[in-house]
């Protein structure tokens, strides 16, 4: 079962691309924490895709992977702001966030207590290098900067979608706003905690 996975880090345009995919008629989960959510969605973005791309590549053969590339100087303050808000809830023992979300962030940003921009920059660069090395020379992979003119057109071409309409992404989740996805109403949104026959079980990667 092929899928579309958005494996860019938070604050690189995951909401903008998720909304664009919804408008293309796809079922989209912005974060997914159950097997059922992954099975139902056509496209999944954000956690845990950015940390689990290798496992998802094996679980869902012939899928497409999109890495969101953004200038580090532009996204680092935004990532710092996000992690400052999330940090108290990401603790593996006491944090109240979903365990899959906590694991995904802890794997990608292992040294966020206290927050340090130099270490966050290293985490960003390490993740980027791991993605580019893993998908090197593959035609099912796209690196995209959603702020660049014509980037939405490039996405449509990569996915084999009709190229009429807008060619640029809408600017969402700007500044300190981190709730745009929850506020965006669309019938194709997939609940991150969607329950199935196995209730809310996640994948056992083995």
QUIUR-V782258 format. One record per run of one state. SS is the DSSP state (@ for helix, = for strand, . for the rest). FROM is the first residue (numbers start at 1). TO is the last residue. Records with the same first field share a line. If there is no record, write none. Layout:
SS: FROM-TO + FROM-TO
//
This chain:
.: 1-3 + 7-13 + 24-27 + 31-34 + 41-42 + 46-48 + 60-63 + 69-71 + 90-98 + 109-116 + 135-140 + 145-150 + 160-179 + 184-188 + 190-195 + 197-198 + 200-206
=: 4-6 + 28-30 + 43-45 + 64-68 + 141-144 + 189-189 + 196-196 + 199-199
@: 14-23 + 35-40 + 49-59 + 72-89 + 99-108 + 117-134 + 151-159 + 180-183
//
